[in-house]
Amino acid sequence: MKDTFQITLDKGAFVSEVVPGSAADEGGLQAGDVIVAVDGEDIDKATDVRDQILDHEPGDTVEIDIVRQGEEQTLEVTLGRRGDT
């Protein structure tokens, strides 16, 4: 999978799928992205993303730093209700 998406990072949270219409989709996340930080907090593994998101409320906007095809980007994502797709 790492080769398919040209991923050279050893840490971060790999995005394998984005549900159409979800907050992630509306915020610009794509399958193959690697989340490396949420609101400036480094992400080493997928559970780190969950922990950072749980520190916020639905409707909050968070900055998500990603690596997409070797390029770093920052996305602003407005969180949806928990459990929503």
Phi, psi and omega per residue, in radians:
M1 nan -0.719 3.141
K2 -1.044 -0.694 3.127
D3 -1.162 -0.704 -3.127
T4 -1.010 -0.707 -3.081
F5 -1.757 0.175 3.103
Q6 0.998 0.808 -3.097
I7 -1.665 2.217 3.123
T8 -2.019 0.018 -3.113
L9 -1.424 2.592 3.072
D10 -1.835 -0.060 3.077
K11 -2.402 2.978 -3.029
G12 1.926 3.082 -3.124
A13 -2.020 2.047 -3.127
F14 -1.334 2.292 3.100
V15 -1.630 1.904 -3.101
S16 -1.552 -0.456 -3.101
E17 -2.717 2.544 3.046
V18 -2.197 2.174 -3.119
V19 -1.311 2.186 3.115
P20 -0.984 2.351 3.125
G21 1.468 -0.079 3.132
S22 -1.338 2.945 3.082
A23 -1.047 -0.663 3.111
A24 -1.090 -0.774 3.122
D25 -1.093 -0.852 -3.127
E26 -1.133 -0.472 3.112
G27 -1.443 -0.157 3.074
G28 1.788 0.035 3.086
L29 -1.157 2.547 3.135
Q30 -2.322 2.658 3.028
A31 -0.994 2.362 -3.112
G32 1.747 -0.262 3.063
D33 -1.180 2.688 3.002
V34 -2.101 2.066 3.111
I35 -1.413 2.109 -3.099
V36 -1.928 -0.255 3.083
A37 -2.808 2.595 3.022
V38 -2.228 2.079 -3.090
D39 0.871 0.725 3.068
G40 1.461 -0.083 3.122
E41 -1.619 2.154 -3.127
D42 -1.049 2.507 3.114
I43 -1.981 2.132 3.103
D44 -1.760 -0.510 -3.083
K45 -2.656 2.936 -3.040
A46 -1.008 -0.660 -3.118
T47 -1.138 -0.425 3.073
D48 -1.124 -0.638 3.112
V49 -1.101 -0.862 3.132
R50 -0.965 -0.816 -3.114
D51 -1.062 -0.729 3.134
Q52 -1.167 -0.720 -3.126
I53 -1.169 -0.667 3.137
L54 -1.141 -0.319 3.078
D55 -1.336 -0.069 -3.111
H56 -2.064 2.934 3.139
E57 -1.863 2.692 3.018
P58 -0.951 2.395 -3.100
G59 1.683 -0.322 3.066
D60 -1.182 2.604 3.038
T61 -1.856 2.273 3.137
V62 -2.106 2.633 3.025
E63 -1.628 2.196 3.135
I64 -2.040 2.054 3.085
D65 -1.553 2.232 -3.112
I66 -2.240 2.852 2.919
V67 -2.058 2.158 -3.140
R68 -2.202 2.042 -3.135
Q69 0.887 0.748 3.067
G70 1.474 -0.063 -3.123
E71 -1.943 2.352 3.105
E72 -1.406 2.444 3.107
Q73 -2.504 2.722 3.025
T74 -2.073 2.227 3.115
L75 -1.964 2.559 2.995
E76 -1.831 2.134 -3.076
V77 -2.124 2.235 3.049
T78 -1.605 2.117 -3.048
L79 -1.238 2.441 3.068
G80 -1.595 -3.050 3.083
R81 -1.194 2.536 3.133
R82 -1.119 2.350 3.141
G83 1.589 -0.188 3.082
D84 -1.310 2.631 3.044
T85 -1.667 nan nan
